[in-house]
């Protein structure tokens, strides 16, 4: 995606009770599960090793 198009992207509104936030320390296992789910890594353990 080109940088000049970023301001035109609409951020979807989330349902009540949900919010956007950036990655924080302690999110490692959630990140590993997501990366494994989308097939970036074959296992959560490999995703965690990569993240470290």
Secondary structure, 3 states (H helix, E strand, C coil): CCHHHHHHCCCCCCCCCCCCCCCCCCCHHHHHHHHHHCCCCCCHHHHHHHHC
